[in-house]
Every structure is written in C-alpha cells, then in structure tokens.
Amino acid sequence: MDCTQNLSLGDPLEPVRKATAQMLNERDHSFSLPQPFYNDERLFQVDMQEIFHKEWLIAGMTCEIPTKGNFLTLQIGDNPVIVLRGNDGQVHAFHNVCRHRGSRLCVSDKGKVAKLVCPYHQWTYELDGRLLFAGTEMGEGFNLADYSLKPVACKTAGGYIFISLAENPPAIDEFLATLTHYMEPYDMENTKVAVQTTLMEKANWKLVLENNRECYHCNGSHPELLNTLLEWDDVTDPRASQAFKDQVAECTTRWDKDNIPYAHASFGLRNRIVRMPLLKGTVSMTMDGKQGCKKLMGRITDPDLGSMRILHLPHSWNHCMGDHMIVFTVWPISAQETMVTTKWLVHKDAVEGVDYDVARLRQVWDATNDQDRRLAEENQRGINSTAYQPGPYSKTYEFGVINFIDWYSERMLNNLGDTPAQSLRQVAGE
C-alpha cells in the first residue's frame, strides 16, 4: 500500500475547508465575500484544490497544436500539464511529469516533438503517453507498461481544448455540443493565434472575474471599449433600451438568413453563449469599429456579426466577431496574484501586415485589460484593509457578479462536502 499520498500528519487545510464551508453557508448572497476569500493564502490553496483542480479549464485552442507532435504546456497551481496532438490526430493531455524521478518532460511553452523525451535521464514516451524507453539500467524485470504518463481528462469542442485534473470531472458534454454548433461558422481548425499577451495582476482571481462580470464600471474606465461594446447581454436585461431591442431584431433577421447561431444558451451559471450586436455602425472591437482583419473567419461573409460572448467559469470569457475572436483565460498564482492571458485569433490564411496589423488588433483590449488590472489591484488594496467588510451588489448592474459568486459558492460547497465548522480566525488561533 502506498501511504505517501496521505502522509497523515493530517490534512493541514482541513480546518480551513470547514471554515470556508461555514462562511459560504452563512453569507448574504447579495453581498461580496468575506475578506479571507480574497487575501488568505490558506483559503487560496482550498480554491486551487476544490475549484481549479476539479472543474473544467480551457487549456488552449486546437489550432495551436495543428499536427501530430505539436504541444503546449501550462501550469495549474503546482501541477504542470502538457497538451499535445497524438499520432491519431486526437488531442491528449498528461501530467507533465516523468514517471522516473518526477522531472518535467517539456520545459517550453509550446513546440513540436516526435517523442516525449525527459531531459533528465532520457526516458522516452510515445505521444499517447506509453513509456517506450528507460534504458537497460532499470534491470530485466522492469515493465515499461507500468510507467505510462498519468493522463489528464481532455475534451475538445468548437476549437477549444478543455482539461480537468479531477478523477471524475463534472458533466460538460451538453455545453460542448452547443459550443460546437455555435462555433461552426468560424471553422476553428483553420484559424491561428495572431498574437498573445500575458498580464500579471496583483489581485485575487475572483476579483479579476468579478470585475469582468459587470459593466457598472465601464463608463468611467473603458473609453476604448465603449467605442464598440454594448453592455447588455440580452433584450431581457431590464436596462436595455427600445433602440437596442430594435437593433437586435434587425441583426437577428440577417443572422438567420446566413444561418449564424445567436440565441442565448445557458448551462446553469457556469456557461453562457449569446450573440449581441456591437454599437450601431461598428463591426469589430477596434478603435474605429472597422474590421481588424480583412479576411473573415470560416464561412462568414458578413462582417457585421456583433460579438458572440462565451462565458466559461471559473476562468474564461470570449468575444467572437466576424473578422477575429478574442479568448481570455485567468490563472491564479497566489492569494493576491493572477495571470490573465489574451489571445487574438484570425483566419489561418490571413497575412500579417496585409490583412491585419497586430498593434491595431490589440489596441482596444490592451487598453481595457490594463484598465481592469488597475481596478482589480485597487480593489485588492482596499479589501486588505481592516476596514473592509462585505458590501452590497447592485441586483440590476451587478447581477453577473452575483451569478459568478453563487456559482463559485455552490461548486465550493459541493466539492468540499459542505462540512460546517469554525472561522478562519479560530483556525489561526486568533
């Protein structure tokens, strides 16, 4: 029996788990979370174990690994993961950990290999994870079949790669089928990442998501974004004007004619897809509202497709237009540090400098991301104060934040097993 996985000095986080469940059970659903959820390193570790190690995450796009041997790597807390295209053309994911002595196999962000070779002692793996070579030094009784790479749950849909570190991940197939339908016009296998950025934010990952889930702050903070964005997610939004509803009706008539999916589709609070118009007279999220890429995506012929917005909790939002799309992912680093990646995708045959200019493509969201970074960091600084206590959300303007926190609370309680106990102050012996 291998006792190393449960070295029972006891689980040092068990009291924290219980305190977390109690705080979630006692919280007011119309208020922000108690302070430890945003700045306590112990609770952050629970976030990682119960949310980011158990839910489905977007690892990347299938176009990033187009042929066999192409791989990309990512880090989920302490867990390095490799995602690659196998000899069978399918996308696979594995823990990026050699079965010999635990070294990382792939140390670069992306690349292409014929086989996976550990740089430490040259153990060699097939692209399906099977160990092929370990040297004669391991002795005659050594069985290669016992030391395949440890797999990570992996699914693809609509050009997206989803992974989960959980042994039994939550059900997601219904959403993936819908995502595939909505992404069909974009022909995602024939796209490419035109440019990618990484932004480090000195703020808890939930603050980054909360900021994204509302546009209450947009008028005072995002002049570039509001050149094109209409903040409403649906005509049922109580703030939506009649002019907006009329614009939606006009757009949906055209989209129906071109067989472009647009209807609001939700899967609990975790996933949502909806296509909404951009500001009248604009077709893309650029400074002037004109196309950012001259070559449209997939089978699309009309650049005026508004923005199809895709939400995937816990960590991604997306904008899909006729000429390009933008994929955002959030990766927690510590209790008060978060990495945000942004990828701009275009048709794979679009030529940089001819069909699109990278600086122009990036301009709106570079500005918006940096503005949001400053907002989240100031939010974090205030929350760290002894004066902070949970404050009320606007049910009209911040319903998206309420939905996110409700989803987070439900998943956390479900994954924790919902065991009540003491507060984090009591846990710390204060």
C-alpha positions as CSV (number, residue, x, y, z in Angstrom):
1,M,0.0,0.0,0.0
2,D,1.3,3.4,-1.0
3,C,0.9,5.7,2.1
4,T,2.8,8.6,0.6
5,Q,-0.3,10.2,-0.9
6,N,-1.9,10.5,2.5
7,L,1.1,11.2,4.7
8,S,-1.1,11.7,7.7
9,L,0.3,14.3,9.6
10,G,-3.3,15.1,8.8
11,D,-4.5,17.5,6.2
12,P,-3.3,20.9,7.4
13,L,-6.1,22.5,5.3
14,E,-9.0,20.6,6.9
15,P,-9.8,23.3,9.4
16,V,-9.7,25.8,6.6
17,R,-12.0,23.8,4.5
18,K,-14.6,23.6,7.3
19,A,-14.3,27.4,8.0
20,T,-14.7,28.0,4.3
21,A,-17.9,26.0,4.1
22,Q,-19.3,27.8,7.2
23,M,-18.6,31.2,5.7
24,L,-20.3,30.3,2.4
25,N,-23.3,28.8,4.2
26,E,-23.7,32.0,6.3
27,R,-23.0,34.6,3.6
28,D,-25.6,37.1,2.3
29,H,-25.9,36.2,-1.4
30,S,-26.4,39.9,-2.4
31,F,-23.1,40.9,-0.7
32,S,-19.4,40.4,-1.6
33,L,-17.5,37.6,0.1
34,P,-15.8,37.8,3.5
35,Q,-12.2,39.1,3.4
36,P,-10.4,35.7,3.6
37,F,-11.8,34.7,0.2
38,Y,-9.7,37.4,-1.4
39,N,-6.5,37.5,0.6
40,D,-5.9,34.4,2.7
41,E,-3.2,32.1,1.3
42,R,-4.7,29.1,3.1
43,L,-8.1,29.7,1.5
44,F,-6.4,30.2,-1.8
45,Q,-5.0,26.7,-1.6
46,V,-8.5,25.4,-1.0
47,D,-9.6,27.4,-4.1
48,M,-7.0,25.6,-6.1
49,Q,-7.8,22.2,-4.8
50,E,-11.6,22.4,-4.9
51,I,-12.1,24.6,-8.0
52,F,-9.1,24.7,-10.3
53,H,-8.2,21.0,-9.7
54,K,-11.8,19.8,-10.1
55,E,-13.5,21.9,-12.7
56,W,-13.1,22.0,-16.5
57,L,-10.5,24.6,-17.7
58,I,-9.7,25.9,-21.1
59,A,-6.1,24.8,-21.8
60,G,-5.8,26.4,-25.3
61,M,-7.1,26.2,-28.8
62,T,-6.9,23.2,-31.1
63,C,-5.3,25.4,-33.8
64,E,-2.3,25.9,-31.5
65,I,-1.4,22.2,-31.9
66,P,-2.4,21.6,-35.6
67,T,-0.4,18.4,-36.4
68,K,0.9,15.4,-34.6
69,G,3.7,16.2,-32.1
70,N,2.6,19.8,-31.6
71,F,2.3,20.5,-27.9
72,L,1.6,23.3,-25.4
73,T,2.2,23.4,-21.7
74,L,0.5,25.1,-18.8
75,Q,0.8,25.3,-15.0
76,I,-2.3,24.8,-12.8
77,G,-1.1,25.6,-9.3
78,D,1.7,23.2,-8.6
79,N,0.6,20.9,-11.5
80,P,2.4,21.2,-14.8
81,V,0.4,19.8,-17.7
82,I,1.2,19.0,-21.3
83,V,-1.4,19.0,-24.1
84,L,-0.5,17.5,-27.4
85,R,-1.7,16.2,-30.8
86,G,-1.1,12.5,-31.0
87,N,-0.3,10.2,-33.9
88,D,-4.0,9.5,-34.2
89,G,-4.7,13.2,-34.7
90,Q,-6.5,13.4,-31.4
91,V,-5.7,15.9,-28.6
92,H,-4.4,14.3,-25.4
93,A,-3.4,15.8,-22.1
94,F,-1.0,14.4,-19.5
95,H,0.7,15.4,-16.3
96,N,4.0,16.9,-17.5
97,V,5.9,14.7,-15.0
98,C,8.3,11.9,-15.8
99,R,7.5,8.6,-14.2
100,H,11.2,8.1,-13.3
101,R,12.1,10.8,-10.8
102,G,9.4,13.4,-11.4
103,S,11.2,15.9,-13.7
104,R,9.1,18.0,-16.0
105,L,9.3,16.5,-19.5
106,C,8.6,19.6,-21.6
107,V,10.0,22.8,-20.3
108,S,9.0,25.2,-23.1
109,D,5.6,26.8,-23.6
110,K,5.0,25.1,-26.9
111,G,6.8,23.2,-29.6
112,K,6.8,20.0,-31.7
113,V,8.3,16.6,-30.9
114,A,8.5,13.2,-32.4
115,K,8.5,11.6,-29.0
116,L,8.4,12.9,-25.4
117,V,12.0,12.7,-24.0
118,C,12.7,13.6,-20.4
119,P,15.7,16.0,-20.4
120,Y,17.0,14.5,-17.1
121,H,17.6,10.8,-17.9
122,Q,16.2,10.4,-21.4
123,W,13.2,8.2,-20.5
124,T,11.2,8.3,-23.8
125,Y,7.4,8.3,-24.2
126,E,5.1,7.9,-27.2
127,L,2.7,10.7,-27.9
128,D,-0.1,8.6,-26.4
129,G,1.8,8.5,-23.0
130,R,3.2,5.0,-23.3
131,L,6.8,4.6,-21.9
132,L,9.0,3.4,-24.8
133,F,12.5,3.5,-23.4
134,A,14.0,3.6,-19.9
135,G,17.4,2.1,-20.6
136,T,18.9,-1.2,-19.6
137,E,19.9,0.2,-16.3
138,M,16.4,-0.5,-14.9
139,G,17.0,-4.2,-15.0
140,E,15.4,-7.2,-16.7
141,G,12.3,-7.3,-14.5
142,F,11.4,-3.7,-15.3
143,N,8.0,-3.4,-17.1
144,L,7.6,-0.4,-19.4
145,A,3.8,-0.7,-19.4
146,D,3.7,0.1,-15.7
147,Y,5.1,3.6,-16.2
148,S,3.0,5.4,-18.7
149,L,2.4,9.1,-18.2
150,K,-0.5,9.9,-16.0
151,P,-3.4,11.2,-18.1
152,V,-5.4,14.3,-17.6
153,A,-9.1,14.4,-18.7
154,C,-9.3,16.2,-22.0
155,K,-12.2,17.1,-24.4
156,T,-12.3,19.3,-27.5
157,A,-15.2,21.3,-28.8
158,G,-15.6,24.2,-31.2
159,G,-11.8,24.8,-31.4
160,Y,-11.4,24.8,-27.6
161,I,-9.4,22.4,-25.5
162,F,-10.9,21.6,-22.1
163,I,-9.0,19.8,-19.4
164,S,-9.7,18.7,-15.8
165,L,-7.4,17.4,-13.2
166,A,-10.3,15.7,-11.4
167,E,-10.6,11.9,-11.5
168,N,-14.3,12.3,-12.1
169,P,-14.9,15.8,-13.7
170,P,-18.3,17.4,-13.7
171,A,-20.6,16.8,-16.7
172,I,-20.0,19.1,-19.6
173,D,-20.9,17.3,-22.8
174,E,-24.2,19.2,-23.3
175,F,-22.4,22.5,-23.3
176,L,-19.7,21.2,-25.5
177,A,-22.2,20.1,-28.1
178,T,-23.8,23.5,-28.1
179,L,-20.4,25.2,-28.3
180,T,-19.6,23.1,-31.3
181,H,-22.8,24.3,-33.0
182,Y,-22.2,27.9,-32.2
183,M,-18.6,27.8,-33.4
184,E,-19.3,26.0,-36.7
185,P,-19.3,29.2,-38.8
186,Y,-15.8,30.0,-37.7
187,D,-14.1,26.8,-38.9
188,M,-11.8,26.9,-35.9
189,E,-9.4,24.2,-37.3
190,N,-8.4,26.8,-39.9
191,T,-7.6,29.6,-37.6
192,K,-4.4,30.8,-35.9
193,V,-3.3,32.9,-32.9
194,A,-2.2,36.2,-34.4
195,V,-0.9,37.4,-31.1
196,Q,-1.0,36.5,-27.4
197,T,-0.3,38.6,-24.3
198,T,0.2,37.8,-20.6
199,L,-0.7,40.3,-17.9
200,M,0.2,39.8,-14.2
201,E,-2.3,41.4,-11.8
202,K,-1.7,41.9,-8.1
203,A,-5.2,40.8,-7.2
204,N,-7.1,37.6,-6.3
205,W,-8.5,35.7,-9.2
206,K,-12.1,36.1,-8.0
207,L,-11.7,39.9,-8.1
208,V,-10.5,39.6,-11.7
209,L,-13.6,37.6,-12.6
210,E,-15.9,39.9,-10.6
211,N,-14.6,42.9,-12.5
212,N,-15.3,41.1,-15.8
213,R,-18.8,40.1,-14.9
214,E,-20.2,43.7,-14.7
215,C,-20.0,46.8,-16.8
216,Y,-21.1,49.1,-14.0
217,H,-17.6,50.5,-14.1
218,C,-17.3,50.7,-17.9
219,N,-18.4,54.3,-18.4
220,G,-15.8,55.6,-16.0
221,S,-13.0,53.3,-17.0
222,H,-13.2,52.0,-20.6
223,P,-13.5,54.7,-23.3
224,E,-11.7,52.5,-25.9
225,L,-14.0,49.5,-25.3
226,L,-17.2,51.6,-25.4
227,N,-16.4,52.7,-28.9
228,T,-18.0,49.5,-30.0
229,L,-19.3,47.5,-27.0
230,L,-23.0,47.5,-25.9
231,E,-23.0,46.2,-22.4
232,W,-26.3,44.4,-22.4
233,D,-26.2,40.6,-22.6
234,D,-29.8,40.2,-23.8
235,V,-33.0,42.0,-24.7
236,T,-34.4,40.8,-21.3
237,D,-31.9,43.0,-19.5
238,P,-34.1,45.5,-17.5
239,R,-31.7,48.3,-18.6
240,A,-32.0,47.5,-22.3
241,S,-33.4,50.4,-24.4
242,Q,-36.0,50.0,-27.1
243,A,-33.5,51.2,-29.7
244,F,-31.2,48.3,-28.6
245,K,-34.1,45.8,-28.9
246,D,-34.9,47.1,-32.4
247,Q,-31.2,46.7,-33.4
248,V,-31.2,43.2,-32.1
249,A,-34.3,42.3,-34.1
250,E,-32.7,43.8,-37.3
251,C,-29.5,41.9,-36.7
252,T,-31.1,38.5,-35.9
253,T,-33.1,38.7,-39.2
254,R,-29.8,38.9,-41.1
255,W,-28.1,36.3,-38.9
256,D,-31.0,33.9,-39.5
257,K,-30.6,34.3,-43.3
258,D,-26.9,33.4,-43.0
259,N,-27.5,30.6,-40.6
260,I,-25.5,32.2,-37.8
261,P,-26.4,31.0,-34.3
262,Y,-27.2,33.8,-31.9
263,A,-29.8,32.8,-29.3
264,H,-29.0,32.9,-25.6
265,A,-27.9,29.5,-24.4
266,S,-27.1,28.9,-20.7
267,F,-25.9,25.9,-18.8
268,G,-26.5,26.6,-15.2
269,L,-24.4,29.6,-14.1
270,R,-21.1,28.1,-15.4
271,N,-21.6,28.5,-19.2
272,R,-23.3,31.0,-21.4
273,I,-23.3,31.7,-25.1
274,V,-25.1,34.7,-26.7
275,R,-24.5,36.9,-29.8
276,M,-25.2,40.6,-29.3
277,P,-24.8,43.5,-31.7
278,L,-22.0,45.9,-31.3
279,L,-22.6,49.7,-31.4
280,K,-24.6,50.5,-34.5
281,G,-22.2,51.3,-37.4
282,T,-19.3,49.2,-36.0
283,V,-18.4,45.6,-36.8
284,S,-15.3,44.8,-34.7
285,M,-13.6,45.6,-31.4
286,T,-11.1,48.1,-32.9
287,M,-10.6,51.7,-32.1
288,D,-12.6,52.9,-35.2
289,G,-15.1,49.9,-35.1
290,K,-14.0,48.7,-38.6
291,Q,-12.6,45.3,-39.4
292,G,-9.4,44.3,-37.6
293,C,-8.7,41.6,-40.2
294,K,-9.7,42.0,-43.8
295,K,-10.1,38.2,-44.2
296,L,-13.2,37.0,-42.4
297,M,-13.3,33.7,-40.4
298,G,-14.6,30.4,-41.7
299,R,-17.7,30.6,-43.9
300,I,-18.6,34.1,-42.7
301,T,-19.4,36.6,-45.4
302,D,-21.0,39.4,-43.4
303,P,-18.5,41.2,-41.0
304,D,-21.4,42.6,-39.0
305,L,-21.9,39.7,-36.7
306,G,-21.7,41.7,-33.4
307,S,-19.9,39.8,-30.7
308,M,-20.7,36.3,-29.7
309,R,-19.9,36.2,-26.0
310,I,-18.9,32.9,-24.4
311,L,-18.5,32.5,-20.7
312,H,-16.8,29.6,-19.1
313,L,-16.4,29.6,-15.3
314,P,-14.2,29.5,-13.4
315,H,-11.8,31.4,-15.7
316,S,-12.6,32.4,-19.2
317,W,-14.6,34.9,-21.3
318,N,-14.5,35.3,-25.1
319,H,-15.6,37.7,-27.9
320,C,-16.2,36.2,-31.3
321,M,-16.7,38.6,-34.2
322,G,-16.8,38.1,-38.0
323,D,-13.2,39.0,-38.6
324,H,-11.4,37.8,-35.4
325,M,-12.0,36.4,-31.9
326,I,-10.5,37.0,-28.5
327,V,-10.0,34.4,-25.8
328,F,-9.3,35.4,-22.2
329,T,-8.2,33.0,-19.5
330,V,-7.5,33.6,-15.9
331,W,-4.8,31.6,-14.0
332,P,-4.4,32.0,-10.2
333,I,-0.8,32.4,-9.0
334,S,-1.3,33.1,-5.3
335,A,-3.9,34.6,-3.0
336,Q,-3.2,38.1,-4.4
337,E,-1.7,37.5,-7.8
338,T,-3.3,36.4,-11.0
339,M,-2.2,35.8,-14.6
340,V,-4.5,36.8,-17.4
341,T,-3.8,35.6,-21.0
342,T,-5.4,37.1,-24.1
343,K,-5.3,35.5,-27.5
344,W,-6.4,37.2,-30.7
345,L,-7.4,34.6,-33.4
346,V,-7.8,35.2,-37.1
347,H,-8.2,33.1,-40.3
348,K,-5.1,31.0,-40.7
349,D,-4.6,32.4,-44.2
350,A,-4.7,36.0,-43.1
351,V,-1.4,37.7,-43.7
352,E,0.1,40.0,-41.0
353,G,0.8,43.4,-42.4
354,V,-1.6,42.8,-45.3
355,D,-4.9,41.5,-43.8
356,Y,-4.3,42.7,-40.3
357,D,-2.0,44.8,-38.2
358,V,-1.2,43.3,-34.8
359,A,-0.9,46.7,-33.0
360,R,-4.3,47.7,-34.3
361,L,-5.9,44.3,-33.5
362,R,-4.6,44.6,-29.9
363,Q,-5.3,48.3,-29.2
364,V,-8.7,48.2,-27.6
365,W,-8.2,45.2,-25.3
366,D,-4.6,46.1,-24.4
367,A,-6.0,49.3,-23.0
368,T,-9.0,47.6,-21.5
369,N,-7.0,44.9,-19.8
370,D,-4.6,47.4,-18.3
371,Q,-7.5,49.5,-17.0
372,D,-9.1,46.4,-15.5
373,R,-5.8,45.4,-13.9
374,R,-5.6,48.7,-12.1
375,L,-9.2,48.5,-11.0
376,A,-8.6,44.9,-9.6
377,E,-5.4,45.9,-7.9
378,E,-7.0,48.9,-6.2
379,N,-9.9,46.7,-5.2
380,Q,-7.4,44.2,-3.6
381,R,-5.6,47.0,-1.7
382,G,-8.9,48.2,-0.2
383,I,-10.0,44.7,0.7
384,N,-6.8,44.1,2.6
385,S,-7.7,46.9,5.0
386,T,-9.0,46.1,8.4
387,A,-11.9,48.4,7.5
388,Y,-13.2,46.0,4.7
389,Q,-16.5,44.2,5.2
390,P,-18.7,42.6,2.6
391,G,-20.6,45.3,0.6
392,P,-23.9,45.1,-1.3
393,Y,-24.0,44.2,-5.0
394,S,-26.5,46.0,-7.3
395,K,-29.0,43.4,-8.5
396,T,-29.5,45.4,-11.7
397,Y,-26.0,46.3,-12.7
398,E,-24.0,43.5,-10.9
399,F,-26.2,40.5,-11.5
400,G,-23.4,38.9,-13.4
401,V,-21.1,39.2,-10.3
402,I,-23.9,37.7,-8.1
403,N,-24.2,34.8,-10.6
404,F,-20.4,34.2,-10.5
405,I,-20.2,34.2,-6.7
406,D,-23.3,32.0,-6.5
407,W,-21.7,29.5,-8.9
408,Y,-18.4,29.6,-7.0
409,S,-20.1,29.1,-3.7
410,E,-22.2,26.2,-5.0
411,R,-19.2,24.4,-6.5
412,M,-17.0,25.0,-3.5
413,L,-19.6,23.6,-1.1
414,N,-20.3,20.7,-3.4
415,N,-16.6,19.8,-3.7
416,L,-15.9,20.4,0.0
417,G,-18.8,18.1,1.0
418,D,-20.3,21.1,2.9
419,T,-19.0,20.5,6.4
420,P,-19.7,23.3,8.9
421,A,-17.1,24.4,11.4
422,Q,-15.1,27.2,12.9
423,S,-14.0,30.6,11.4
424,L,-10.6,31.2,9.9
425,R,-9.8,33.4,12.8
426,Q,-10.4,30.5,15.1
427,V,-8.3,28.3,12.8
428,A,-5.4,30.7,13.1
429,G,-5.8,30.7,16.9
430,E,-6.6,34.4,17.0
